[in-house]
C-alpha cells in the first residue's frame, strides 16, 4: 500500500495553524518533506506522524483513517472486562485491538502486534500481570510502550510494584470506563473529539 502524502495545507488544517507556520517548520527542518516533479512540497504521513510525536502534538483522529491506527493489547482473564474494554477501544476510539486471557498468550500477541499500549490485569492464573510487565520492560526496545495496569488490589505494596515495573498508569476495579477512555486517549496522544 503506498504511503499517503499530505500538502502544507493538509498539515496546517490538522495542526490548526496557518500554512505559513507549516512552511516555517519545514524551513527549520522540523518536518521532513519531498518535492514533486512540479516542485510542490509534499509530506509523507509517516514523516508527519514522526513530527507530531517528536514535538508532543496530539495526533488528529483522521490520520488513523489514512491507515495508521494505534495498536493496543488488552490482557484480562475476566471476559466481561475484556469485552467492555475491547468495545471502547475498537469502536469508540477506532484502535487496532488484540486480546489475551492469560499472561502466556499475552507474550505471544505482544511480539506479533508490537502494541503502542497494553491494558493489563494483574491477577491472572499462571503468568500474572507483574510478570508480563517485567517481560515487556526487560527489553529496551519497548521503553515507549505505555502500560496501564488494572487491578482489584489497591494496597501499598501494589503501588510500590507499579513504581518498580515502570507502569504508566494504575486503575482500580471496578473500572470507570469513561475515565479510562479519556486516559487511554491521553497516553496515545489522540486528539480530543
DATAMO-V952813 format. One record per pair of residues at least 24 apart in sequence whose C-alpha atoms are under 8 Angstrom apart, sorted by the first residue. I is the first residue (numbers start at 1). GAP is how many residues later the second one is. D is the distance in whole Angstrom. If there is no record, write none. Layout:
# DATAMO-V952813
i & gap & d
I & GAP & D
I & GAP & D
This chain:
# DATAMO-V952813
i & gap & d
3 & 41 & 7
3 & 42 & 7
3 & 43 & 8
4 & 40 & 6
4 & 41 & 6
4 & 62 & 7
5 & 37 & 6
5 & 38 & 5
5 & 39 & 4
5 & 40 & 6
6 & 36 & 6
6 & 37 & 5
6 & 38 & 6
6 & 39 & 7
7 & 34 & 7
7 & 35 & 5
7 & 36 & 6
8 & 33 & 7
8 & 34 & 7
8 & 35 & 8
11 & 37 & 8
14 & 46 & 6
15 & 45 & 8
56 & 133 & 8
57 & 132 & 7
58 & 131 & 5
58 & 132 & 5
58 & 133 & 5
59 & 130 & 6
59 & 131 & 5
59 & 132 & 6
60 & 130 & 6
60 & 131 & 5
61 & 129 & 7
61 & 130 & 6
69 & 25 & 8
69 & 26 & 6
69 & 27 & 6
70 & 25 & 5
70 & 26 & 6
70 & 45 & 7
70 & 46 & 6
70 & 118 & 7
71 & 24 & 6
71 & 25 & 5
71 & 26 & 6
71 & 42 & 7
71 & 43 & 7
71 & 44 & 5
71 & 45 & 5
71 & 46 & 7
72 & 24 & 6
72 & 25 & 5
72 & 26 & 6
72 & 43 & 5
72 & 44 & 6
72 & 45 & 5
72 & 46 & 6
72 & 47 & 7
73 & 24 & 6
73 & 25 & 5
73 & 26 & 6
73 & 27 & 8
73 & 33 & 8
73 & 36 & 8
73 & 37 & 7
73 & 40 & 8
73 & 42 & 6
73 & 44 & 7
73 & 45 & 5
73 & 46 & 6
74 & 24 & 6
74 & 25 & 5
74 & 26 & 6
74 & 44 & 6
74 & 45 & 5
74 & 46 & 6
75 & 24 & 6
75 & 25 & 5
75 & 26 & 6
75 & 27 & 7
75 & 28 & 7
75 & 31 & 6
75 & 43 & 8
75 & 44 & 6
75 & 45 & 5
75 & 46 & 6
76 & 24 & 7
76 & 25 & 5
76 & 26 & 7
76 & 44 & 6
76 & 45 & 5
76 & 48 & 7
77 & 24 & 4
77 & 25 & 6
77 & 44 & 8
77 & 47 & 6
77 & 48 & 8
85 & 92 & 8
88 & 89 & 8
88 & 93 & 7
89 & 92 & 8
93 & 92 & 8
102 & 24 & 7
102 & 25 & 7
102 & 26 & 8
103 & 24 & 5
103 & 25 & 6
103 & 26 & 7
103 & 28 & 8
103 & 29 & 6
106 & 26 & 8
107 & 25 & 7
115 & 30 & 7
116 & 28 & 8
116 & 29 & 5
116 & 30 & 6
116 & 72 & 7
117 & 28 & 5
117 & 29 & 5
117 & 30 & 6
117 & 31 & 8
117 & 71 & 7
118 & 27 & 7
118 & 28 & 6
118 & 29 & 5
118 & 30 & 6
119 & 28 & 6
119 & 29 & 5
119 & 30 & 6
119 & 31 & 7
120 & 27 & 7
120 & 28 & 6
120 & 29 & 5
120 & 30 & 6
121 & 28 & 6
121 & 29 & 5
121 & 30 & 6
122 & 27 & 7
122 & 28 & 6
122 & 29 & 6
123 & 28 & 7
130 & 31 & 8
130 & 35 & 7
133 & 32 & 7
133 & 34 & 8
134 & 31 & 6
137 & 28 & 7
137 & 29 & 8
146 & 41 & 7
